[in-house]
Amino acid sequence: MSSIKGFFGFTAGSLRVVLKGTGAYYAWVALLLVLMAVGGVAYLAQFSEGLGVTNLKDQLSWGFYIGNFAFLVGVAAAAVVLVIPAYVYGWKPTKEVVLLGELMAVAAIVMCMLFVTVDVGRPEMVWHMMPFIGTPNFPFSMLTWDVLVLSAYLAVNLFVVTYLTYTSYLGRPYNARLVLPIVFLSIPLAIGIHTVTAFLFVALPARPFWHGAILAPRFIASAFCSGPALLLLIFMILRKVGAFKIRDEALVKVGELMAYAMAVNLFLLGTEVFKELYYPTAHSIHAEFQWFGIEEHGGGHHVGLAAWAWMALSFNLTAFVLLAVPAFRHKTSLLTLGCVLAFCGVYIEKGMGLLLPGMTPGVLGEIYEYAPSATEIAVGVGIWGTGALLFTLMVKVTMAINDGEFRRESPA
């Protein structure tokens, strides 16, 4: 009974902690709330009027929402980059910040679920996918598998961050026998969420651009670039404002791991391009659309996506050089630039760069040049604001515990 009372005290204290802060903290939270409000208003319009307010069409039914979903699954999986060196090898510099990676995984999975929710026209019908209540087509439906692994990964990370934060609040060490098996379970789950997400694309044989065995490894390699890039940028911000003492060794080591992942990502991309363009087939038209645009269809010169594809490639190549060369990686300014370029490059490559060529030209040879509508962008901004606010509040509580301001023996 006392443990339940203590947890309620922890919850109430956490609420008090997130309601207190500096002027900069209040301004940041206010900005995120405004973004959420903008997204909420836009989604209410979409929910009321239907997906017709988006630029999705019969020829291209997946767009901005699913592109963000595919990208954010990789961001969530990237917590493994900190979990493995911290818990498997016991490397102290990353063990000190691994909790932040798990907090980011929680926020990213919540955003993933929100992007899927806004992409479907009848989200209130989700109960059909629930076991025993609905009729999920398990184990044959890849979407059902995706829901299962995402839910399991979210539950695992929620348990770990809640347990570790709560034990720190109590001022006692965590029970390794309890938490370590669950932490180790998060490693295959992290690989699994991105593998199953890739299989959602691969399992569509009518979309030859996606229908290949190499897509899942490409997803995982790119995830270990974009997710750690975002983590490093967050680490640098938190260190700058004095919230956490994060060692240079941790930043440099994560940057080195990113360089290896980027090398694999670029290699796999190169093999895909070689397969599509060295001996072109009828299906190579999708890769041609991605890299060069298509003139002979539709009477125009469709090069909009190609410009983005080359931009993503240049970002990723530059990021690889900055992260792979030790002299560059040890300079904070260049490491920061490498992280920004890696994040943006993978976002473009895995978002619109993956979706649009897979559906263009359509099965009837139609070319529909898609760009997200204002409604889609507003909803997306609201979801990113939601994830950022969730992460901010969780970090605020963690900071207060870390600084000794919020402990059981001392009121918040």
N, C-alpha and C positions, 0 to 999 in steps of 0.2 A: 504493500500500500504506500509505503514511504517512497519507493522508487517511482510510482505513478505520480505522486504529489511532486517529487523532485523534477520529473519531466515536464509537468504542467508549469512549474516555476521557471524552468528553462525556456519554455515556449513563450510565457508572458514576458520574461526578461528580454528575450530576443526581439519581441515586438517593441519594447521600450527602447532598445538599442537602435533599431532602424529608424525610429522616429526622432532621434537626436543626431545632430551633426553640424558641420560648419556651413557657412553660406555657399561655398562651392558645391558641397554635397547636396544641399537643398536645390540648388540651381540645376544640377545634373539630374536629380530625380524628377524635378518639374519638367525638364525637357523630355525625358523618357515618357512621362505621363501624357504630355501633349502628343507625342508620336503615337502612343497607344490609342489616344482618343481619335486622332486622325484615321488610324487604321480601323478602329471600331465603327466609326461613322461610314467609312467606305464599305466595310463588310456588311453593315446593315442594309445598305443600298443594294449590294450584290445579292444578299440573301432574299431581299424582297423582290427584286426584278429578275434574278436568275443570272446564270453565267453569260448571258447575252451582253452584259455591261463590260465583260472582258473582251480581249481580242482573240480568244480561243475560238477555233472553228472546227468543222468536221474534218478538214484536212490536217489540222494540227490541234489535237485535243490536250496535249501536255505543253506547258509553257513556263512562265516565270515562277509559278508556285512550285512545280515539281523540280525545276532546276535548282531552286533554293533548298528544297528537301534533300535532293541528292548530294548537294554540297555540304549541308549541315550534318548529315549522317557521318560524313568523313570527319568533320570537326569534333563530333562527339566521340568517335572512335579513337581520336588522337591522344586521349588521356593515357592510353597504353604506353606512349613514348615516355611518360614519366613513371608509370606504374612499374614497368619492367626493371629499369635501373634502380628504382627506389626500394621495391619489395623483393625482387628476385636476387639482385646483387647487393642490396643494402648500401647503395651509394648515397652518402649523407646529403650532399648538395641538392639532389633532386628529391630526396625524402622530405626535405624541409618545405617543399612547395607542391608536393604531389596532390595535396588536398585541393589546391586551386584548380588543378587539371580535372579533378573529379567534379568540382562545382561547375566548371564549364561544360562538362559532359551532360550534367543534369539540365542546364539551361538549353544546350543545343538540342537535346532530345525533345524537350518541351516545344521548342520552335519547330522541329521536324513534324511533330504531331499536329501543330497548328497549321502548318503549310498544307499538309494532306487534308485537314478538315476543310479549309477554305477552297481547296481545289475541287471538292465534290459538290454536286448540286443539292444533295439532300443529306447533310451531315447528321440530321436527327435519326436517320435510319441505320446508324452505326451498330445498333443493337443486333442487327442481323448477323454480325460477325462474331458475336459473343458466344462462347461455348455454353451449351445447355439451353440458353435463352433463344438464340438465333440458330441459323443453319450455316455455319462456316464450312466452306468446301475444303476441309482439312483431311489429309495432308497435301491435296493436289493444288490448292491455290497458293501461289507465291505471295499474294497480298496477305493472306492469313499468316504465313510464315513471317512476313515482315512485321506484322502487328505483334506477333509473339516475341520475336527477338528484341524489338525496340522496347516493348513493355518490360521484358526481363532485364534488359540492360539499364533501363531507367530505375527499376526497383532495386537492383544491386547497388547502383551508384547512390541512390537516395539513402539506402540503409547505411552504406559506408560513411558518407559525409555526415549523416545525422549521428551515428554512433561515435565517430571520432570527435566530432564537435561537442557532443554531450559529455563524453568522458573528459575532454579538456576543460569543459565548464566545471565539472566536479573536481578537477585537479587531481585526477588519478590516471595511471597508465591504462591503455586499452588492452583488452584480452586478445592476445595474438592468436590463440587457438580458435577464437570465434571469428575474428575479422579477416585473418589472412586467407583462409580457404575461399571466402567470398570475394576478396580482392583478386585472387588468382582466377576465380571463375569469370571475373570481368574481362580477362585477357581474351579467351576464346569468344566471349560474347561480343567484344568490340570488333573482332575480325568478322564474326558472324553477321552483325548488323549491316556491315558494308558489303559483305558477300551476298547476302540475301537481297539487298537493295540492287546490286548489280544484276542478280538473277531476274529481278522484275523486268529489266530491259532485255536481257539475253533470251528470256523465255518467250520472245515475240518473233518467231521465224519470219513473219511477213515484213519485219524491219531489219533487213540485212546489215545495215550499218552497226546495229547493236548485237546482232546474232553471232557472237564469237566467244571462244573460251577465254580470251585474254582480257575481257572487260573487267572481271572481278579483281585480278591482280592489279590492273591499272587503277581501279577505284581505291584499293588499299594503299598503293604507293602514293597516289596523290593526296590521300587523307593524311598520311604521315608528313606531308609538306604543309598543307594549309592549316590544319589544326594546331600543330606546334608553332607555326608562324604567329597565329593569333595569340597563343599562350605567351610567347616571348614578348609580344607587344604589350600584353596586359602586365606581365612581370615588370617590364621597364617602367610602365606608368605607376604601378604600385610602389616600386622602389623609389621612384622620383618623388612621390608625395609622402614617402616615409612610412607607408603602411606595413611593408614587410621588408625584412633584411634578406635579400636574395643575392646569393653569391655569383660572381662573374663566371665561376667554373660551371655552374648549372646552365647559365645562358649559353656559354660557348659549347658545352656538350650537346645541348638540345639542337643548337645550330648545326653541329657536325652531323648529328643523326638526320636532320632535315636534308643535308647535302647528299647523304647516301640515298635517302628516299627519292629525292629529286632526280638523281642519276637514273634510278630504276624507272621512274615515271617517264622521263624523256626517252629512255631506251625502248620501253613498251610502246610509247607513242610512235617512235620511229619505225618499229616493226609493223604497226598498223598502217602507217602511211605507205611503207614499201609494199605491203600486201595489196593495198587498194590501187596504187598508181603505177607500180612497175610493169605489171601485166594487167591493164584495166579490163574489167568485165562490165556487163550491163549494170551491175550493182555498184560499180565504182562512181556512179554519178553523184552519190551522196557525199563521198569524200571530195569530189571535184567541186560540189556546191560549197563545202566547208572551206576549202583552201583557195579556190580561184573564182567562185561564182559561176553562174551559168548564163550564157548569152542566148542560146538557140531556143530556149523555152520562155514563153510569156512575152516575147518581144522587147525585153529590157535587159540591162546588164546587172545581174543580181550579185553584187560584190559586197553588200553590207556585212554579212557574216564573215566573209573572208578577211576583211580588215580586222575584225575582232579576233579571229583565229591567229593571225600573224602577230597581233599585239600580245595575246596570251603566250605564244611561243617565245617571243622576245623577252617578256617578263620572266618566264621560267628559266630561260637560258642565263639571263643576267643574274637572277637569284642564285642559280647553281654555282656560278663563278664566285659570287660574293660569299657564299656559305662554304664552298669547298676549299678555298685558299685560306690557310690558317692566318696569314697576316691580315686579310680582310675581315675574317670572322672575329678576330680579337678586338677590332675597333667597333665600339658601340654604334657609331653613326652608320657604318657600312652594314653591320649586322641588322640594324633596324630597317635599313633600306632593303636588304635582302628579304626580310620577313614580309614587308609591305608588298614587294613584287611577287613573292611566292603566293601570298594570300590572294592577291588580285588575279594573278595568272591562273591559278587553279580554279578560282571562282568563275572566271570566264570560260575556261576549258571544260569544266565539269557541269556548268550551268547551261547557258544557251548553246555553248559549243558542242555539247553532247546531244541536247534535245533536238535542236532545229535540223541538223543534217539527217538525223534518224527518221524524221517525218517529212523531209523535203528532198526531192519531189514526192508527192503522195503516191498511193498505189495506182492512181489513174494518170500519173505523170504531171499532175498539177503542181505549180509552184505558188505557195502562199507565203509572202514575206511577212513574218510575224514580228511585232514589237509589243511589249506589254502596254496595256492601257493605263490611264491615270489611276483608275480604280485598283488595278493589280499592284501598281507601285505603292499606292497609299496603304493597301492592306499589308503588303510585304514590309513596308517601313514600320507599321504598327506591330507586326510580329517580331521583327528585330528589336524594336523598343521593348517589347515584353520580355524577351530573352535577356536583354541587357539589364533591365530592371531587376529581374529575378537573380541574375548573377551578382549585381551590385549589392542587393540586400543580403545575400548569403555571405558575400565577402565582408560586409560591414560587421556582421555578427562574428565571423571568424577573426577579424582584426581586433575586435573588442576583447575576445577571449585571449588572443595571442598577446595583447598588451597588458593583460591582467585587469582590465577595467570591468570585465563581466565574468565573474566567477561566483560560485555558489556561496562562498564565505563572505563576499563583498557585494552589496546590492548594485544593480546596473545603474 
